[in-house]
Amino acid sequence: MKKVLLLALVCWLAYSVQAQVLPNDCQSAVQICSKQTYSSRMTGGPGVWDDELEGACVFPNIAFDPIEGPSYWLKWEIATAGDLYFTIRSIDTIRSDIDFVVFKIPDLEECEQKEAVRCMWSGTTVGNPPSANAPCEGPTGLRPEETDFNEAPGCQAGDNNFLAPLQCEAGDIYLLFITDFALSRPFFEVEFGGSATLGCDISTSLSSSPRVQSLNIYPNPLIKGPLQIELPNAEQGPAELNIYSLTGQLLAHDDVLLTDGRLSLDLLTADWPDVVFIRLQTAEALYSAKLLIR
């Protein structure tokens, strides 16, 4: 009997490991549909397919074959045209060296026809004094004032860990590959900016809202008990509440009534992901906040 139970336990564990699909490959990339800041831990290694970067980044006069280490993949589709940029930063105290590649793809499920449009591999050059390596350490990403599309391994003259923003058209689809050359698997965040929008940024019914403001929510993280919401001003009356996952899935919707800019919510969060976004539309403004679930 004990052997049967042990065998059943082994089989259940094996199934659980297989069922847990990590975003370590293009095929399992997390699809996002909002420019809200995305955060996660870089778990696992290079995934099942460890050759997905082959031929992706070519640097003149540098022999470079990118090796996929601990990785994380995101993907998104552009809803309205404009520029798009982001900052990736480690929010751990452990040392990390985050690199990334942005691919443009013809379809959300496409992983073979990837066109690398931004390649960031800069980092520490062994033998350089700390002052020479400093521009290539810390946060990385795309930002408006930059014009280059690539930075090669090491810290070359002119490198600064940032590349030019994307100029996007509606319907464009992008893949973002993130890796940690230092192999520390940090907890990281991606903060987006720019005039381009993704599908869940602002729905059609909210597009005429004059401004977007932050909500004060507590407790955050939410462990148990009601969630308290406070607006920056004492608004009264009806409001529309929507709660979304990182991928844009609507988790909850309710028509609520504000009293002196306050609201108390009893949320059923048992099946929710660890991070959700709260959006509250009133007669005066659209409010937004990120809530951690524990």
N, C-alpha and C positions, 0 to 999 in steps of 0.2 A: 504493500500500500504506500509506504514511504517513497519507494522508487517511482511509483506512478505519479505521486504528487510532485516529486522533484522534477520529473520529466515535463509535467504540465507547467511548472513554474519556469523552467528553462525556455520552453516554447513560447510562453507568454512574454517573457523578457525579450526574446528575439523578435517577436512580432512588434512589440512596443518600439524597439530601436528602429525597425524598418519603417514603422508608421510615422515616426517623427522626421518629417522632411525639413531639412535645414536649408536656408537660402545660400548655399555654398556653390551652386551651379547656376548657369543661365536659365536652365529649364525650371528651376525652383525659385527664381527671383521673386521678391515681394513686389507686388504691384501697388503703387500709391496713386492717389488721385487728388492730393492736396499738397500745397506748399507749406503746410504746418511742419514744424521741426520734427524730424524722424530720429528716434534714438533706439539703440539696441546694443547687445553685446556681440562681439565677433566670435561666435562659437565654432567649434569644429576646425577642419583643415581646408584643403583645396576642393573638397567635394569629390564626386564620383568621376567627373570629367576634368582632368587636370591639364588639358591642352587647349583650353578655350581662349587663351591669349596668344596662341601661336600666330606669328606674323602680324600681330595687332599694332605694334609700335616700332617704327624704324627711325633710328637716329643717325644722321650723317657722321661718318668716320668713327662710329662707336659700334662695336660688335655686341649686340644685346639681345638675349633671348629671355623674355620675361618669364619668371617662374612663379606659378600661382601658389602662394602660401595660404594662411588662414584668410578666408575671403567672405564677402557678403555682396549680394547682388540685389539691386533695386531696378524697377522699370516704371515708366509712366508715359502717358499720351498727352500731348498738348491740346488744350481746348481752344484758347485764343492766342493769336500771334503776339510776339514780343521777345524781349531778351530774358534769359534765365541764368541765374548764377547760384552758387551755394558755397558754404563753408563746412568742411568736415573737421571735427576736432575730437580728440580723446578727452573724455571727462573722468578718466581714471588717473591715479597718481603714478601708475606704472609707466615706464618709458615705452613709447611706441614710435613707429615711423610709418605713418599712413600714406599710401599711394593710391592712385585711382586711374581708371580708364573710362571715358564716356564713349559709348557706341550708339550709332544711329541704326535702327532696324526697320524693315518694311512692315512688320506685323508683330503684335504683342507676343505671339507664340514662336517667333523666329529666333533661332540661335545659331544658325549656320551662316547666314548672310549678314554679318555684323561689320559695320564700317566704323573704325576707330576715329573719332573726331577730336578727342582731347586725350593726351597721355601725360600723366604726372608720375615721374619716378625719381625726382630729386630727393636727396638725403645727405647724410654725412659722407664726406670724402675722408677716408683714412689718411692721417698725416697732416690734414689741414688744422690750423689753429682754431679754437672754438669760435673766434670772431668770424672766420671765413665760412664756417658751417652754419652759423646762426640763422641766416636768411632761409635756409632749407629745412628748418626744424619747426615743430609746432603745427598750428592749424594749416590746412591746405584747401584748395578748391578752385572755384572760378570767381572772378570779381570784375566789375565794370571797367576799371582803369587799365586792365591788362590787354595785351595784343597778341601774345604768343600762344600757340596751340599745344606745345610739347615742352617738357623739361626732362632731360636725360638723367640716368643714374649719377649719383654723386652731387656735389654742389659746384656748378660751373659759374663763371662770371655772368652776372645778370639774372641768375635764378633767384626766385623768391617764394616758391611753393604755391604760386597761383597762376592760373591761365585765363584766357579770354572767355567771356560769357558766351552762351549759345544764343544764336539768332534763330528763333523758332517760328514755324508756321503752324497753323491749326492742323491737327492730324499727324504731326511729326511724333515719332515714338523713339524713346531713348532708353538705353540700359546704362546703369552705373555700377561698375565693378570697383569694390573697395577692398584693399588688402593691408596687412600690417607686416612690413618688412622685418620688424624687430621680433615678430612671432609672439607678441605679448597678449594677443587676443583682447584688446581693450573694450570697455564700454564706450561707445562713440555716439555722436549726434551729427545729423546733417541739417543745417539751417539754410533754407531756400530764400531767394529774393528775385526781383525782376518784375517786368510788366507782363510777361506771359502767364497764363493761368492753366491749371489743371482742372479736370472735370468737377471736382468737389469743392473748389476754392470758394466760389459763391454761386449758389443756384440761381436760376432765372428769376425766381420769385423774390430773391433778395438783392438783385443786381442794382436796384435803385437806392439802396441804403446809403446814406450820406457819409458814414464813417464806420470803421471797425474798431472796437475797443476791447480791452482785456477785462475778464471777469475775475473777481476774487472768490476762490472756492476753497473750502476746507471741510473736513481734513483732506489733505492731499500729500501722500497717498491715502486712498480710502480703503480702510480695512473692514469696518462694519459701521452700522448706524446710518442715519440720514446724512446726505450731502448738503451743506449750506452754501448758498450762492448769494453774493452781494454785488450789486452794480455800483459803479462809481458815483451815481446820483440816485436820488430817491424817486425813481419812476414808479408809476402806478398803472394798473390795468392789465389787459391780456397780452400774452407773448407766446411765441412759437419756439418750442424746445426741440432740438435734434441732437442726438449723440451718435458719432461715427467711429468706426475703427480706422486704423492707419490706412487700410486699403479702400476706404470710402464706403464700406458697408454700413447701412443705417441700422443701428442697434436699438434705438428707442426714439419715439416721437410722442410729443404731448403738447396740448394747448394748456398753458398755465396762466395763473393770475399773480401778478406782482403786488406786494404790499410794501411800500416805502423802499422799493429797490431791493427787496429780499425775497428769497425763495428757499424752501426746504424740500428735498427730494429723497424718497425712499426708493433706491435703485436695486433691481435684481441683477447682480453682476456675476453670478456664478459661472456663466458661460462666456463672459466677455474676455477679450485679450487684456494684456497688462497695461496698455496705453490706449486711451480713447480721447476723442475731441468733443467738447461741448460747445454747441452754437445756440445762442439765444437771440431771437429776432424780436425787437420791440417796435413801437411806433416811431421811435427816435433813432435807433441805431442797431447795428449787428454786433453782438458780443461773442467772444471766443476764448476758450481756455483748454489747456491740456490736463487730463486727469490720469493719475497712476492708480491702478487697481492692485491690491494685495490680498 
